[in-house]
Amino acid sequence: MGISSRAPTSTFCWSALFMFFYFFLFCSAANNITQGQSIRDGETIISAGQKFVLGFFSPGNSTYRYVGIWFDQIPVQSVVWVANRENPISGEAGVMKLEDNGNLVVLDGNGNSVWSSNTSSVSNRTTAILRDTGDLILSDSDKIGDPNKAFWQSFNDPTDSYLPDMRIHMNVESGENRVFTSWKTASDPSLGQYSMGVDPRGSPQIVIWNGLDRRWRSGHWNGLIFTGVPTMKAIYLYGFKLSNEGNGNLSFTYTKANSSDLVWFRIRWDGNEEQLWWNQERNEWSTVQLQPANECEAYNKCGSFGNCFATESPMCGCIEGFVPMDANQWGRGNWTGGCVRRTDLQCETNSTATGEVDGFLKIEGVKLPDFADSIEAENRNDCEEECLKNCSCNAYAFESGIRCMTWSGELTDIQHFVEGGSDLHIRLANSELECLFPFDYLVTAVSTSRWKNRQSQTNDARSSEFSTDFSGPDELGVERHQCHAPEFSVVSFRDIAAATDNFSDENKLGKGGFGIVYKAWDLWDSGKAMELIDPSVAGSCYPNEALRCVHVAMLCVQDSAGDRPTMSSVVLMLESENATLPMPRQPTFTSMRSSRGVDVLKENQDVASSNDVTISLIIGR
């Protein structure tokens, strides 16, 4: 009796121990599926480090079921891969299994296949395993977990998401690359209209496409960052790496600076690329970067040969030496037509009579144009020479990490950056370069003019000596080059003397009713200052900059020397976009007659600098 009474207890203990080991073994193997095994809707497998989960899910308010991979141990279900994105399952009777032929399949409730790994390189000992990287790998049981020996892996069949350690392959010779395709909507993972990938042509860059059209690009990879994203902090923060695998094959990888961080890149259903980082304190995803970040980042916003300024209004302008193709459309804010050359290149006209070869103008701090060609050159001068050899070469850049890049044809998708950016050298006709008046030269010219004005006060007595019999050169003017800047007429001294009644004091500029200063003030005071801008440049300049120049000019011609700004003030006012400029006094037209009281710039008056820091100016003239 004693033995028989203990037998049930002994049997129960052995059964419990067996079940414990069974569940222990089952749980320890819960990151893989072997041939003949399956997971049903409601069941999951979890990576060994509990980083990712594979199972069935319904996105948003949808009732359809999909097989996907998402992050584990965070409260927000964040799906990074979907198997049957084009063939959802109705109801919760779906199954994912590893078939006898070694392929993974997803079956609906009727046993119909809605997705398959569909690879022929399998064995009869195939195992599927979910790694802590989020990669689902199908490989031989003897090589389980080795992505280099995989028959198939989800990283090579991505949906909308890029994860750290994922290797993006491309071929610079064939143009082959791998793309990520957005969801159709926030709750529909079927193929959307946007895709993202690496364009391997020239120096690789990330591109977002809307169908077949480019929507955004990252700029060229220089070995540390994408040059069109100046906020990137190089490899220390981002961990991107480009590897050359030979035979034209390249691959991009990304490694997290902190292995415990959750990082996620995706192309959203609305066409924006987003980099997310899990904020453990807030228990939510934080957006590290979002592209396009502003209107200027929309691809080729200002058309060919246009330059986009995100902080300006209007945001589009033609690059130096170019004018709007359609001035009317440009004035209406339709910039898609872009710009065209104002003056043909010397190499295009085959004109060598003047000996004036084409030159280059450097534009700083820009996103380099798309579709660059890589040229062998040791330095910037060699790069420039290579560009000059080819008449179709419109620009070049010598970028650290990339070296010489040239552009033939139209220059597209140029953007000006407030900080960072690259230097672009634009090819222009020699006459265009002569027409561009450097700012430093302008300051020197204004300084010289101010000095001459002071000298004229001591030489007033000599003015009576001038007459129509002046023995100097009969004409003053500017040699006319073939440029389309405002033209300067040649005027004789006799005409000037006759028009001014032998340089009478009554006919000085600003004196009398027909002086230039009076006319300028009349337009300024009536709110028509833009009419002062020469029509030949009105379409290619920025109104706010032009009005600032007019404003400063009005201050520089004040009647009293004490009311005129110092040269350092002029420079500061022209450079400072946020400077609050004092209002000029109305010209008096007669000798020091009082005008209406308005604010003027005194010698020690404060002017706001470009960074909104007040600078006190106490400078002599």
PyMOL commands that set and color helices and strands:
alter all, ss='L'
color gray80, all
select helices_A, chain A and resi 2-28+141-143+147-149+154-156+234-238+295-297+327-331+346-349+380-389+430-435+439-458+460-465+493-499+505-507+516-525+529-532+535-538+543-556+561-563+567-575
alter helices_A, ss='H'
color red, helices_A
select strands_A, chain A and resi 32-34+38-40+44-46+52-57+66-71+79-82+95-98+104-107+113-116+126-130+136-140+152-153+161-162+168-171+179-185+188-199+205-210+213-217+240-246+249-254+263-267+273-279+284-291+306-309+316-318+322-324+339-341+359-367+373-375+393-399+403-408+414-416+422-428+475-476+491-492+606-608+614-616
alter strands_A, ss='S'
color yellow, strands_A
deselect
rebuild
show_as cartoon
